[in-house]
Amino acid sequence: MARTGSRDVGRGRTVESVRVHAFEVPTDGPDGREQDGTLEWGSTTLVLVCLRSGECTGLGYTYGDVSVAAFVESALAPLLRGADAESPAALWRRAFGEIRNAGRPGVGAMAVSAVDVALWDLRAKLLGLPLFRTLPAFHDRVPVYGSGGFTNYPLARLVEQLSGWVERGIPRVKLKTSREPRRDPERLSAVRAAIGDDTELFTDANGALSRKEALYWARRFAEEWDVRWFEEPVGSDDPDGLRLVREHGPGRLEVAAGEYVYLPRDAHGLLSAGAVDCLQADVTRCGGITGLLRIAGLAAAYHTDLSAHCAPAASAHAFCAVERLRHLEYFHDHVRVERLLFDGTLSPDAGVLRPDPARPGLGLEVKWADAEPYRVHGS
């Protein structure tokens, strides 16, 4: 029974052990590299948190530097051991309190996110239910858009990747732009010709442009290639610039940002500034499922749709609980990593991901033998 003023909702089954792992998977881009408008990388690291209670193990993860794993072990594992495994929200609040002096945004929020997802997964498994059924779900499926189209892809691979998603029934696709803007017209023309006129075309500059450049390209994107989504035309730390592009750009071109929302106040900053037509959130960065539920409430209050940033295995469950759901980014790198490391990942069917109602929790099991060659933390 709950106690008024207590730190926990109640006392149920406890977290008996905390294990943290990290796996670094090389990219499959040209010469082992991938690029967007502002970054180049050669690998993707998944930090995995495993929480055990009885015969059940909850899995949660985030994508970030291996240092997130050490942060979980040093700052959060002592809090989790012996804690109530059936009270994720109460532990979420305590976790953010515990890291107050260590730093909440960035690595801190990513660590809490991985832990929170693991707690919700564990709770669902203890209940014998799929995770989305344990949430205040508005949906039982999540529409997706294919995402990749890195700026260093040869034209043939770019076209093959995006048209391949369309052939699989995904009606919207996104490519990276704005690293070398002079090359973008050729890239966009090739993609539009390959995917046809009925497929929605999205672009993502990853904050590479100035405000004036972003306005110029917003108009060209819309007028010449019928682009409907312009993600981070300027950086997410420039809400005034995002609002400028949103208010003065073409009416049918939506401005989106939010993948670097770590705390609810970050989402509120973008919403209150009128900076976005559609807000994004990443369940592995924004405080996990508990944090996402708070952000979803903010989005609804501002009459703004919310789109899931990446991590499809976790996002497919979590975003069923988002009332103003738009879609989920079915991101090439994360799809590769999750299929390599987990059994039970989902594949799009007619442009949506449907959580499996027959599998408890996230429905995932770690493929330890396949994961081991990529281990960079834990044992």
C-alpha positions in Angstrom: 0.0 0.0 0.0 1.3 3.5 -0.8 2.5 5.7 2.0 1.8 9.4 1.9 5.0 11.3 1.6 7.1 8.2 1.1 9.8 8.0 -1.5 8.5 4.8 -3.0 5.0 3.9 -4.1 5.2 0.6 -2.3 7.3 -2.5 -1.8 7.0 -5.3 -4.3 9.6 -7.6 -5.8 13.1 -6.1 -5.7 15.9 -5.6 -8.1 18.4 -8.3 -7.1 21.2 -7.5 -9.5 22.4 -4.8 -11.9 24.6 -5.7 -14.9 25.9 -3.1 -17.4 27.4 -3.9 -20.8 28.5 -1.9 -23.8 28.9 -3.1 -27.4 30.6 -1.0 -30.2 29.5 -2.0 -33.7 31.3 -0.7 -36.8 29.2 1.0 -39.4 28.8 -0.4 -42.9 29.3 2.9 -44.7 31.9 3.6 -47.4 35.4 2.9 -46.0 33.7 2.1 -42.7 32.5 5.7 -42.2 29.1 7.5 -42.2 28.5 11.2 -42.4 25.7 13.7 -41.8 25.7 17.5 -42.0 27.9 18.0 -39.0 29.4 14.7 -37.9 31.4 11.7 -39.1 31.5 8.4 -37.3 32.8 4.9 -37.7 30.8 2.9 -35.1 27.7 2.9 -32.9 27.9 2.0 -29.2 24.9 0.5 -27.4 25.0 0.6 -23.6 22.8 -2.2 -22.2 21.4 -2.4 -18.6 20.2 -5.7 -17.3 18.1 -5.7 -14.1 17.2 -9.1 -12.5 14.3 -9.9 -10.2 13.7 -13.6 -9.6 13.6 -15.4 -12.9 13.0 -12.2 -14.9 15.6 -9.8 -16.4 14.6 -6.4 -17.6 16.6 -4.9 -20.5 17.2 -1.2 -21.2 19.6 0.6 -23.4 20.9 3.8 -24.9 23.1 4.8 -27.7 26.1 6.9 -26.6 29.7 6.8 -25.4 30.9 3.8 -23.4 31.3 6.3 -20.4 27.5 6.0 -20.0 28.1 2.4 -18.8 30.5 3.5 -16.1 28.1 6.3 -15.1 25.3 3.8 -14.5 27.5 1.5 -12.5 28.9 4.3 -10.3 25.9 6.6 -9.9 22.8 4.5 -10.3 23.5 0.8 -9.6 23.8 1.3 -5.8 20.4 3.0 -5.8 18.8 0.1 -7.8 20.0 -2.9 -5.9 17.2 -3.9 -3.5 14.8 -1.3 -4.9 11.2 -2.0 -5.8 11.2 -3.5 -9.2 7.6 -2.6 -9.8 7.9 1.2 -9.3 9.7 2.6 -12.3 8.4 6.1 -11.9 9.4 6.4 -8.3 12.9 5.1 -9.1 13.1 7.6 -12.0 12.5 10.5 -9.6 15.1 9.1 -7.2 17.6 8.5 -10.0 17.5 12.1 -11.2 17.9 13.3 -7.6 20.9 11.0 -7.2 22.8 12.5 -10.1 22.0 16.1 -9.3 25.6 17.0 -8.7 27.0 14.7 -11.4 25.0 16.3 -14.2 21.5 15.6 -15.4 21.5 16.5 -19.1 23.6 14.5 -21.6 25.3 11.4 -20.1 23.3 11.6 -16.9 19.9 11.6 -18.7 21.1 8.8 -21.1 22.1 6.6 -18.1 18.7 7.2 -16.4 17.0 6.5 -19.7 18.6 3.0 -20.1 17.8 2.2 -16.4 14.2 3.4 -16.8 13.5 1.4 -19.9 15.0 -1.7 -18.1 12.7 -1.1 -15.1 9.6 -0.9 -17.3 10.7 -4.0 -19.2 11.3 -5.8 -15.9 7.9 -4.7 -14.5 6.1 -5.9 -17.7 7.9 -9.3 -17.5 7.0 -9.7 -13.9 3.4 -9.0 -14.9 3.7 -11.4 -17.9 2.5 -8.6 -20.3 4.0 -6.9 -23.4 5.4 -3.6 -22.3 3.0 -1.4 -24.3 0.1 -3.1 -22.6 1.4 -1.9 -19.2 1.4 1.8 -20.4 -1.5 4.2 -20.8 -1.4 3.2 -24.5 -3.4 5.1 -27.1 -2.1 2.9 -30.0 -1.1 -0.7 -30.7 1.2 0.2 -33.6 3.6 3.0 -34.7 4.0 4.3 -38.2 7.7 4.5 -39.4 9.8 6.3 -41.9 13.0 4.9 -43.4 16.1 6.9 -42.3 19.7 6.8 -43.4 20.8 8.4 -46.7 24.2 9.5 -45.3 26.0 12.3 -47.1 29.0 10.1 -48.0 26.9 7.4 -49.7 27.5 7.0 -53.4 24.5 8.0 -55.4 23.7 4.3 -56.3 23.7 3.3 -52.6 21.6 6.3 -51.6 18.9 5.5 -54.2 19.0 1.8 -53.4 18.5 2.3 -49.7 15.6 4.8 -49.9 13.8 3.1 -52.7 14.2 -0.3 -50.9 12.2 1.1 -48.0 9.5 2.2 -50.3 9.4 -1.3 -51.9 8.9 -2.7 -48.4 5.8 -0.6 -47.9 7.3 2.3 -46.0 5.6 5.5 -47.4 8.1 8.1 -46.2 11.9 8.2 -46.3 14.6 10.6 -45.1 18.1 11.5 -46.3 20.9 13.5 -44.7 21.7 16.8 -46.4 23.7 20.0 -46.1 27.2 18.8 -45.5 28.1 19.9 -49.1 24.9 21.7 -50.2 26.1 22.0 -53.8 25.8 18.2 -54.1 22.3 18.0 -52.6 20.3 18.9 -55.8 21.7 15.8 -57.6 21.1 13.6 -54.6 17.5 14.8 -54.1 16.7 14.5 -57.8 18.0 11.0 -58.0 16.0 10.0 -54.9 12.8 11.6 -56.0 13.0 9.9 -59.4 13.5 6.5 -57.7 10.8 6.7 -55.0 8.1 8.4 -57.2 5.8 11.2 -56.4 3.6 9.5 -53.9 6.3 8.9 -51.3 6.9 11.6 -48.7 10.5 12.8 -48.8 12.2 14.1 -45.6 15.6 15.8 -45.1 17.8 16.3 -42.1 20.6 18.9 -42.0 21.7 18.1 -38.4 22.0 21.7 -37.7 24.6 22.4 -40.5 23.1 25.6 -41.9 22.9 29.2 -40.9 19.5 30.8 -40.6 19.6 32.4 -44.0 21.0 29.3 -45.7 18.3 27.2 -44.0 15.5 29.5 -45.4 17.0 29.3 -48.9 17.2 25.6 -48.9 13.8 25.2 -47.3 12.2 26.9 -50.3 14.2 24.9 -52.8 13.5 21.6 -51.0 9.8 22.3 -51.1 9.5 23.8 -54.5 11.9 21.5 -56.5 11.5 18.1 -54.7 8.3 18.4 -52.7 10.2 17.8 -49.4 7.7 17.9 -46.5 10.0 17.6 -43.4 13.1 19.6 -42.7 14.8 18.4 -39.5 17.2 20.6 -37.6 17.8 23.1 -40.4 19.7 25.0 -37.8 20.9 23.6 -34.4 18.4 22.6 -31.7 20.1 25.1 -29.4 18.8 27.9 -31.7 15.0 27.9 -31.1 14.7 31.4 -32.6 16.4 30.2 -35.8 14.1 27.2 -36.0 11.1 29.4 -35.5 12.4 31.7 -38.3 12.6 28.9 -40.8 9.2 27.5 -39.6 7.4 30.9 -39.9 9.0 32.1 -43.1 9.5 28.8 -45.0 7.0 27.1 -47.3 3.7 26.2 -45.7 3.8 22.5 -46.5 7.4 22.0 -45.2 7.4 21.1 -41.5 10.3 22.0 -39.2 11.3 19.3 -36.7 13.8 19.1 -33.8 14.0 17.5 -30.4 16.4 14.5 -30.6 18.6 16.2 -28.1 15.9 16.7 -25.6 17.2 15.3 -22.3 14.8 16.8 -19.8 11.2 17.9 -20.0 12.3 21.6 -19.8 14.2 21.1 -23.1 11.0 20.0 -24.8 9.1 22.9 -23.2 11.7 25.3 -24.5 11.2 24.2 -28.1 7.4 24.1 -27.7 7.0 27.4 -26.0 9.2 29.2 -28.5 7.1 27.9 -31.4 10.2 26.4 -32.9 8.8 23.2 -34.3 5.8 21.9 -36.3 6.6 18.4 -34.9 8.6 17.7 -31.8 11.0 14.8 -31.6 12.0 12.7 -28.6 14.4 9.8 -28.1 13.3 7.4 -25.4 17.0 6.4 -24.8 17.9 10.0 -24.1 14.9 11.9 -22.6 14.7 10.0 -19.3 13.4 6.7 -20.7 9.7 5.8 -20.8 8.9 7.8 -17.6 10.5 10.9 -19.1 8.8 10.3 -22.5 5.4 10.3 -20.8 6.0 13.7 -19.4 7.1 15.1 -22.7 4.1 13.5 -24.5 1.9 15.4 -22.1 3.7 18.7 -22.9 3.3 18.0 -26.6 -0.4 17.4 -26.2 -0.8 20.6 -24.2 0.8 22.5 -27.1 -1.3 20.6 -29.7 1.9 19.4 -31.3 2.7 15.9 -32.7 5.6 13.9 -31.3 7.9 11.8 -33.4 10.1 9.0 -32.1 13.9 9.4 -32.7 15.5 6.0 -33.5 15.9 3.0 -31.2 13.0 1.2 -32.9 13.0 -1.9 -30.6 12.2 0.3 -27.5 10.4 3.1 -29.2 7.8 0.8 -30.8 6.5 0.0 -27.3 7.0 3.4 -25.7 5.4 5.6 -28.3 2.2 3.6 -28.2 1.6 5.7 -25.1 2.0 9.0 -27.0 -1.4 10.5 -27.7 -0.1 12.9 -30.4 2.0 10.2 -32.1 3.3 11.1 -35.6 5.8 8.4 -36.5 9.1 6.6 -35.6 12.5 7.0 -37.3 13.5 3.5 -38.5 17.2 4.4 -38.5 19.6 2.3 -40.5 22.3 2.1 -37.9 20.0 1.2 -35.0 18.2 -1.4 -37.0 21.5 -3.1 -37.7 22.7 -2.9 -34.2 19.5 -4.1 -32.6 19.2 -7.1 -35.0 22.8 -8.0 -34.3 22.4 -7.9 -30.5 18.8 -9.0 -29.9 16.3 -11.7 -30.8 12.7 -10.4 -31.0 13.2 -7.2 -33.0 10.3 -5.9 -35.1 10.1 -5.5 -38.9 7.8 -2.9 -40.6 4.6 -4.3 -42.0 2.7 -1.9 -44.3 4.7 1.0 -42.9 4.1 0.3 -39.2 5.8 -1.5 -36.3 3.4 -3.6 -34.2 4.7 -4.7 -30.8 4.2 -8.5 -30.4 1.3 -9.0 -27.9 2.5 -12.5 -27.2 6.0 -11.6 -25.9 6.4 -10.1 -22.4 8.2 -6.8 -21.9 10.0 -5.4 -25.0 10.0 -9.0 -26.4 13.8 -8.9 -26.6 16.5 -11.5 -25.7 20.2 -10.8 -25.9 22.2 -12.8 -28.4 25.2 -13.0 -26.1 27.4 -15.1 -28.4 26.8 -12.7 -31.3 27.3 -9.7 -29.1 30.6 -10.8 -27.5 32.9 -9.8 -30.3 31.7 -6.2 -30.0 32.0 -5.9 -26.2 33.8 -2.8 -24.9 32.5 -2.9 -21.3 31.2 -5.5 -18.8 31.6 -9.2 -18.8 
